[in-house]
Amino acid sequence: MDFILDPWPWYVAGPLITFVMFLLFYFGKKFGVSTNLETICSLGGAGKFNDFFKTDWKKNSWNLLFVVGLIIGGFISSQWLTPNETVAISQQTIQDLSDLGFQNAGAQYLPDEIFSIETMFSLKGFLILLIAGILVGFGSRYAGGCTSGHAITGLSNLEIPSLISVIGFFIGGLIMTWLLLPLIF
Amino acid sequence: MKNIKFILFGILFGIVLSKAEIISWYRIYEMFKFQSFHMYGVIGSAVITGMILFYFFRKGSIKNYLGNKIEIEPKKKGFSRNILGGIIFGLGWALAGACPGPMFIILGKGAMAIVIVILGALIGAFLYHGVKNKIPH
């Protein structure tokens, strides 16, 4: 059982991601999580404000079920498959985060400095979470895909738009990590 | 009921991304700091195996469950939308440490703060469709 309970190496995870993508294409669908953001908006009544959302969400219900599965998968994994949540990040990363004021980096999956209940109910913490979400939601729909649709499906399909998007992901990510995070924390 | 299988695929995907620590904020930070190969290995090996898979899709030697050729819908062209949308997404990805899939996996893990991120992502998708006629694509 140790090989299941220990962290899975990249060469197991990468091909398994492709296996999930295969299952979706095999059953006539596609691999793209961010489309669900629009579908959930439609479900929530966003059609009252914008005609785009007046779509029949039922045609994307398979993808919403995939999201339900993601939630269940996260639950199963954290309840029964992850006895030790230490993330083996590099010493340099721990040092860099310590300089930013992050304590015990890597001791669990998520930093308390962003995800603790206490942080969530502070004004700054709330805004960080909300703005991060808005950027992800806006950016993924503007670019027409996220990590699953562009980085995995699009690059696998040798798509130039996806290559441009993934370069954009990295420009944005590098600006945030190297320039903005030190200003925010 | 025939769609129930997609829940199972989601569960599998959720477990893989949890167990390989892809849902960890630290792994995303470390990736953008170029301090570990882990995330590059995950995405790189997924893309390489994906290229091989799609080669067989194109050749027609792997067909879908109905026995038809599997076609992959091309992505929308346009330099501005892909680069600008990509940059905006990247800023959020590195701040939240989560892209849309992991957000829901983290929710299942029980970290309640992610609800705010998911709410933000819905607002972001909503806002995009409000302004899409006014921004370059």
Contacts between the chains, C-beta under 8 A, distances in Angstrom:
chain1	res1	chain2	res2	distance
A	4	B	19	7.6
A	7	B	19	6.5
A	7	B	20	6.9
A	7	B	21	5.7
A	8	B	16	7.1
A	8	B	19	4.3
A	8	B	20	4.5
A	9	B	20	7.5
A	9	B	41	7.8
A	10	B	20	6.8
A	10	B	37	7.3
A	10	B	38	5.4
A	10	B	39	7.7
A	10	B	40	7.9
A	10	B	41	3.1
A	10	B	42	4.5
A	10	B	45	6.2
A	11	B	41	6.5
A	11	B	45	5.6
A	12	B	20	7.1
A	13	B	16	5.6
A	13	B	17	7.5
A	13	B	19	7.4
A	13	B	20	3.4
A	13	B	22	6.8
A	13	B	42	4.8
A	13	B	45	7.7
A	13	B	46	7.7
A	14	B	41	6.6
A	14	B	42	4.9
A	14	B	43	7.1
A	14	B	44	6.8
A	14	B	45	2.8
A	14	B	46	4.1
A	14	B	47	7.9
A	14	B	48	7.7
A	14	B	49	6.5
A	15	B	45	6.0
A	15	B	46	7.1
A	15	B	49	4.9
A	16	B	12	7.5
A	16	B	16	4.6
A	17	B	13	7.3
A	17	B	16	6.3
A	17	B	17	7.9
A	17	B	42	7.2
A	17	B	46	4.2
A	18	B	46	5.2
A	18	B	49	4.1
A	18	B	50	4.9
A	18	B	53	6.0
A	19	B	12	8.0
A	20	B	9	5.7
A	20	B	12	5.9
A	20	B	13	4.6
A	20	B	16	7.2
A	21	B	46	7.8
A	21	B	50	6.3
A	21	B	53	7.3
A	22	B	53	5.8
A	23	B	9	5.1
A	24	B	6	7.8
A	24	B	9	6.5
A	25	B	57	7.0
A	25	B	64	7.0
A	25	B	70	5.2
A	25	B	72	7.4
A	26	B	62	7.8
A	26	B	64	5.5
A	26	B	65	5.8
A	26	B	70	7.4
A	27	B	5	6.9
A	27	B	6	7.8
A	27	B	64	7.1
A	27	B	65	5.7
A	28	B	64	5.5
A	28	B	65	6.9
A	28	B	66	7.1
A	29	B	6	7.6
A	30	B	72	7.5
A	30	B	73	6.7
A	33	B	99	7.6
A	33	B	100	4.3
A	33	B	101	4.3
A	33	B	104	7.8
A	34	B	99	7.9
A	34	B	100	4.5
A	34	B	125	7.6
A	36	B	100	7.0
A	37	B	100	6.5
A	37	B	121	5.5
A	37	B	122	5.7
A	37	B	124	7.5
A	37	B	125	3.9
A	38	B	125	5.3
A	38	B	129	7.5
A	40	B	122	5.9
A	41	B	122	5.8
A	41	B	125	5.8
A	41	B	126	5.2
A	44	B	122	7.4
A	46	B	126	5.6
A	49	B	126	7.7
A	49	B	130	7.7
A	50	B	126	7.4
A	50	B	129	5.3
A	50	B	130	6.1
A	52	B	129	4.5
A	53	B	126	7.7
A	53	B	129	7.0
A	61	B	3	6.4
A	62	B	3	4.8
A	62	B	6	4.7
A	63	B	6	7.3
A	65	B	3	5.5
A	65	B	4	7.1
A	65	B	6	4.2
A	65	B	7	4.9
A	65	B	10	6.8
A	66	B	6	4.7
A	66	B	7	7.3
A	66	B	9	6.1
A	66	B	10	4.1
A	66	B	13	7.5
A	67	B	10	6.4
A	67	B	104	5.2
A	68	B	7	5.5
A	68	B	10	6.3
A	69	B	6	6.7
A	69	B	7	4.2
A	69	B	8	6.4
A	69	B	9	6.2
A	69	B	10	1.9
A	69	B	11	4.4
A	69	B	12	7.6
A	69	B	13	7.0
A	69	B	14	6.3
A	70	B	10	4.7
A	70	B	11	7.7
A	70	B	13	6.3
A	70	B	14	4.4
A	70	B	101	6.2
A	70	B	104	4.1
A	70	B	105	5.0
A	70	B	108	6.7
A	71	B	10	7.9
A	71	B	14	7.2
A	71	B	104	5.3
A	71	B	105	7.2
A	71	B	107	5.5
A	71	B	108	3.8
A	72	B	7	7.0
A	72	B	10	7.1
A	72	B	11	5.1
A	72	B	14	6.7
A	72	B	108	6.1
A	73	B	10	6.2
A	73	B	11	4.1
A	73	B	12	6.8
A	73	B	13	6.4
A	73	B	14	1.9
A	73	B	15	4.7
A	73	B	17	7.8
A	73	B	18	6.8
A	73	B	105	6.2
A	73	B	108	6.4
A	74	B	14	4.9
A	74	B	18	5.8
A	74	B	23	7.2
A	74	B	104	7.1
A	74	B	105	3.7
A	74	B	106	6.3
A	74	B	107	6.6
A	74	B	108	2.8
A	74	B	109	4.4
A	75	B	108	4.1
A	75	B	109	6.8
A	75	B	110	7.3
A	76	B	11	6.7
A	76	B	14	7.5
A	76	B	15	6.3
A	76	B	108	7.9
A	77	B	14	6.6
A	77	B	15	4.9
A	77	B	18	3.5
A	77	B	19	6.1
A	77	B	105	7.7
A	77	B	108	8.0
A	77	B	109	7.2
A	78	B	18	6.7
A	78	B	108	7.4
A	78	B	109	4.2
A	78	B	110	6.6
A	81	B	15	6.7
A	81	B	18	7.4
A	81	B	19	6.3
A	82	B	18	6.7
A	82	B	19	7.0
A	87	B	21	5.3
A	87	B	24	4.9
A	87	B	26	5.0
A	87	B	27	6.5
A	89	B	26	4.9
A	89	B	27	7.2
A	89	B	30	5.1
A	89	B	35	7.5
A	89	B	36	6.7
A	90	B	30	6.4
A	90	B	35	4.6
A	90	B	36	5.4
A	92	B	33	7.7
A	92	B	35	5.2
A	93	B	26	6.9
A	93	B	29	6.8
A	93	B	30	4.7
A	93	B	33	6.1
A	93	B	35	4.8
A	93	B	36	7.2
A	96	B	33	6.5
A	96	B	35	7.8
A	97	B	26	7.7
A	97	B	29	7.1
A	105	B	26	6.1
A	106	B	26	5.4
A	109	B	21	6.9
A	109	B	23	6.3
A	109	B	24	4.3
A	109	B	25	7.2
A	109	B	26	7.5
A	109	B	106	7.9
A	109	B	109	7.4
A	110	B	24	6.9
A	110	B	25	5.3
A	110	B	97	7.4
A	110	B	106	7.1
A	110	B	111	5.6
A	111	B	25	5.6
A	111	B	26	7.1
A	114	B	25	6.6
A	114	B	96	8.0
A	114	B	97	7.5
A	114	B	113	7.2
A	115	B	25	7.4
A	115	B	111	5.3
A	115	B	113	4.4
A	115	B	114	7.2
A	116	B	113	7.1
A	117	B	112	6.4
A	117	B	113	6.9
A	119	B	113	6.9
A	120	B	112	6.9
A	120	B	113	4.1
A	120	B	116	6.3
A	125	B	113	7.8
A	126	B	116	6.3
A	128	B	95	6.7
A	129	B	96	7.1
A	129	B	113	5.8
A	129	B	114	7.8
A	129	B	116	3.9
A	129	B	117	5.1
A	129	B	120	6.7
A	130	B	116	5.4
A	130	B	117	7.6
A	130	B	119	7.0
A	130	B	120	4.4
A	130	B	123	7.8
A	131	B	92	7.7
A	131	B	95	7.2
A	131	B	120	6.7
A	132	B	92	4.9
A	132	B	95	3.9
A	132	B	96	3.6
A	132	B	117	5.8
A	132	B	120	6.5
A	133	B	92	6.9
A	133	B	96	6.4
A	133	B	103	7.8
A	133	B	116	6.6
A	133	B	117	3.9
A	133	B	118	6.4
A	133	B	119	6.3
A	133	B	120	2.1
A	133	B	121	4.3
A	133	B	122	7.8
A	133	B	123	7.2
A	133	B	124	6.4
A	134	B	92	7.2
A	134	B	120	4.4
A	134	B	121	7.2
A	134	B	123	5.4
A	134	B	124	4.0
A	134	B	127	7.0
A	135	B	88	5.4
A	135	B	89	6.8
A	135	B	91	4.9
A	135	B	92	2.9
A	135	B	95	6.9
A	135	B	120	7.9
A	135	B	124	6.5
A	136	B	89	5.9
A	136	B	92	3.6
A	136	B	93	6.2
A	136	B	96	6.2
A	136	B	98	7.6
A	136	B	99	6.4
A	136	B	100	6.6
A	136	B	103	7.7
A	136	B	117	7.4
A	136	B	120	7.4
A	136	B	121	5.1
A	136	B	124	6.4
A	137	B	92	7.7
A	137	B	100	7.9
A	137	B	120	6.4
A	137	B	121	3.4
A	137	B	122	6.2
A	137	B	123	6.5
A	137	B	124	2.5
A	137	B	125	4.3
A	137	B	126	7.8
A	137	B	127	7.8
A	137	B	128	7.3
A	138	B	85	7.9
A	138	B	88	5.7
A	138	B	89	8.0
A	138	B	92	7.9
A	138	B	124	3.6
A	138	B	125	7.0
A	138	B	127	5.7
A	138	B	128	4.9
A	139	B	85	5.1
A	139	B	86	6.8
A	139	B	87	7.2
A	139	B	88	3.3
A	139	B	89	2.9
A	139	B	90	7.2
A	139	B	91	7.3
A	139	B	92	6.0
A	139	B	124	7.3
A	140	B	85	7.2
A	140	B	89	5.1
A	140	B	99	7.6
A	140	B	100	6.3
A	140	B	121	7.8
A	140	B	124	7.9
A	140	B	125	7.5
A	141	B	85	7.4
A	141	B	124	7.3
A	141	B	125	4.8
A	141	B	128	4.3
A	141	B	129	7.2
A	142	B	81	5.8
A	142	B	84	6.5
A	142	B	85	3.1
A	142	B	88	6.3
A	142	B	89	7.7
A	142	B	128	5.4
A	142	B	132	7.6
A	142	B	135	7.4
A	143	B	81	6.2
A	143	B	82	5.4
A	143	B	84	7.8
A	143	B	85	2.9
A	143	B	86	4.9
A	143	B	88	7.8
A	143	B	89	5.8
A	144	B	75	5.9
A	144	B	76	4.6
A	144	B	81	6.6
A	144	B	82	7.3
A	144	B	85	6.9
A	145	B	75	6.5
A	146	B	89	6.5
A	146	B	99	5.1
A	146	B	100	5.0
A	146	B	101	7.6
A	147	B	43	7.8
A	147	B	93	7.7
A	147	B	99	4.4
A	147	B	100	7.7
A	147	B	101	7.0
A	148	B	99	7.9
A	148	B	100	7.6
A	148	B	101	6.0
A	149	B	75	7.6
A	150	B	75	7.0
A	150	B	86	7.7
A	151	B	43	5.9
A	151	B	47	7.4
A	152	B	43	7.1
A	152	B	46	5.2
A	152	B	47	6.4
A	152	B	50	6.0
A	153	B	50	7.1
A	153	B	72	7.1
A	154	B	75	5.3
A	155	B	47	4.7
A	155	B	50	7.4
A	155	B	51	8.0
A	156	B	46	7.7
A	156	B	47	5.4
A	156	B	50	2.9
A	156	B	51	5.0
A	156	B	53	7.0
A	156	B	54	5.3
A	157	B	50	7.8
A	157	B	54	5.4
A	157	B	72	5.1
A	157	B	74	7.9
A	158	B	51	7.3
A	159	B	74	6.6
A	159	B	75	4.8
A	160	B	77	7.8
A	161	B	74	7.9
A	161	B	75	4.1
A	161	B	76	6.3
A	161	B	77	5.5
A	161	B	78	7.2
A	161	B	82	4.9
A	162	B	75	5.4
A	162	B	82	7.7
A	164	B	79	6.3
A	164	B	82	3.9
A	164	B	83	5.4
A	164	B	86	6.8
A	165	B	75	7.8
A	165	B	82	4.4
A	165	B	83	7.5
A	165	B	85	6.7
A	165	B	86	4.1
A	165	B	89	7.8
A	166	B	86	6.8
A	167	B	83	7.0
A	167	B	86	6.6
A	168	B	82	6.3
A	168	B	83	4.6
A	168	B	84	7.0
A	168	B	85	6.6
A	168	B	86	1.8
A	168	B	87	4.5
A	168	B	88	8.0
A	168	B	89	7.0
A	168	B	90	6.1
A	169	B	86	5.0
A	169	B	87	7.8
A	169	B	89	5.8
A	169	B	90	4.1
A	169	B	93	6.5
A	170	B	32	7.8
A	170	B	90	6.2
A	171	B	83	7.8
A	171	B	86	7.2
A	171	B	87	5.1
A	171	B	90	6.1
A	172	B	86	6.6
A	172	B	87	4.0
A	172	B	88	6.3
A	172	B	89	6.3
A	172	B	90	2.3
A	172	B	91	4.2
A	172	B	92	7.6
A	172	B	93	7.1
A	172	B	94	7.0
A	173	B	28	7.7
A	173	B	31	7.8
A	173	B	32	4.6
A	173	B	90	4.0
A	173	B	91	7.3
A	173	B	93	5.7
A	173	B	94	4.1
A	174	B	32	5.7
A	174	B	90	7.6
A	174	B	94	7.8
A	175	B	87	7.6
A	175	B	90	7.5
A	175	B	91	6.4
A	176	B	32	7.4
A	176	B	90	6.9
A	176	B	91	4.8
A	176	B	93	7.9
A	176	B	94	3.6
A	176	B	95	5.4
A	177	B	29	6.2
A	177	B	32	3.8
A	177	B	33	6.2
A	177	B	94	4.9
A	178	B	32	7.5
A	178	B	33	7.9
A	180	B	91	7.5
A	180	B	95	7.6
A	181	B	29	7.9
A	181	B	94	7.4
A	181	B	95	7.5
A	184	B	95	7.8
